[in-house]
Amino acid sequence: MNSVDEVYEALAAELARLTGRPGVLDLPEARELAATRRQQASSAGSHDARALPPPLPVPLVAAVRRGAVATRPVLPLGPWSRQVATPDRLLAIALAGLALLVLAGLGWFWPDRSVDPPPSLAAADPLSRLPATSAGVPAPPAALAPPAALAPPPARAPLVPPMRVFSDAQGDPAAARVSADLARWISLDAGRRIEAVRASGWADALSHAGEPGHLGIVRYDALQAARIARAPGSAALRVVAPLYREDIQLLVRADSPLRFIHEIRGRRLNVGAAASSRALTAGTLYARMFGVPPSPQQLDDHGEAAGLADLLAGHVDVLVHVGTQDSAGLGRLLSATGVRLKLLALDAAHPAARKALQQFLPSRTRAVGDGSSASQDTVPTLAVMSFLVTSEAADPESRERLGQLAHALCQRRGVLRSLGDPLWRDVDLSMRLDVGWPYDETASRELGNCLKETAGLPSDPDGRGSTADPQPPRRSPS
């Protein structure tokens, strides 16, 4: 055998041994070689099929060339796997592929011979209502059409700034507590978040209250001082609602010769920091009674705790306290030193006392001193009123928000009396005192309407609505 036959035999035998699967060769030389070897085996008397070299497996076709051998994988042909790929079959496959290409080309270039549908069907076709493009083809829906450019995200609504309530926390602790109650109990009903903010004094609280959208809690004497010192063109204040009143208590040592308020002229006074509300009230009372302000040498600027120690030590003669005896600071101090102190009384018949009553309100407070029945006695004294104030609302939105606040204050007053500071129990929103500043019209209208709507209703301690006054308020004369 020549070298080609030897290569064929070796390759066919090795593949048959490895796979045991029949195969085909696609070269005429291979077919002739296979027939020759079968004839040789038949003439030799060998009828054992296993003696014959098996054909190559289907996945491999050995292309045997003169002087070279190449193998390449092919896909199985199913039922045709034992058929030989003759040139006739290859030509038929090529012609079929060419025919398919011709048909595809004819379908692409064939003119449009479609018939327009009847008008009734055309009107029912949703595509007929789409706008046509320049080529006459309906434009795709907007949801399917690719966007030319991404639209910018919608602008976020600006956050509404909170409504801040300013108070002199150091010189007027009651105002700080009431501000915290407003922030806690009526923020949601007011349509705007409320924040309680500590100011550095009564003037600072009024300054911030004069800003648009803010409020302040200040005493009557602070409003009078602001009216007198108002600069031309400065922001005008408006009263939103009257709030609470606090007693002015003048404490002296139990062995002091002083008995009445009008006797403090020329005495050393503890009034707190110069910018505090306590110092302003004490100075206003002194100036109203005696016609001149106290001299700087008379005033002690220590806080109440240090001032009480100075009083007991004899460094000062009088401690001026504005508020109730049940307040946290003074209450603890009086519980330890009450037997060594007493309150100065108001002598309404004295000329100095009558002058003081032109600025302040008459009141009575619990006595302090020796004896088991001292706590049951009361002493005539003076009181000062505090107010909720704001700036003049210049735009409709500010007026609307102020009206919402006033309405919420009226609706939630039952909650404030039950869960807030005890001072809320004496708040009378219908009271109108002349403070030198006008009342806000929107707030007054909302309060008046709410008070009429809730007149005669029972109190609502759990705050769902509410509320006639649980007890008649102490109405102060104007």
Secondary structure, DSSP 8 states (H G I E B T S, - for coil): --HHHHHHHHHHHHHHHHH-------SHHHHHHHHHHHHHHHHTT---GGGS-----TTEEEEEETTEEEEEE----GGGTTS---HHHHHHHHHHHHHHHHHHHHHHHS--------HHHHHH-GGGGS-B-TTS-B---TTTS--SS-------------EEEEEETTT-HHHHHHHHHHHHHSTTTTTS-EEEEEESSHHHHHHHHTSTT-EEEEEHHHHHHHHHT--TT---EEEEEEEEEEEEEEEEETT-S--BGGG-TT--EE---TTSHHHHHHHHHHHHHHSS---GGGEE---HHHHHHHHHHTS-SEEEEES-TTSHHHHHHHHHHGGGEEE-B--TTSHHHHHHHTTSEEEEEE--SSSTTGGG-EEEEEEEEEEEEEE---SHHHHHHHHHHHHHHHHTHHHHHHHS-GGGGG--TT-----SS-B-HHHHHHHHHHHHHTTT----TT-SS----SS-------
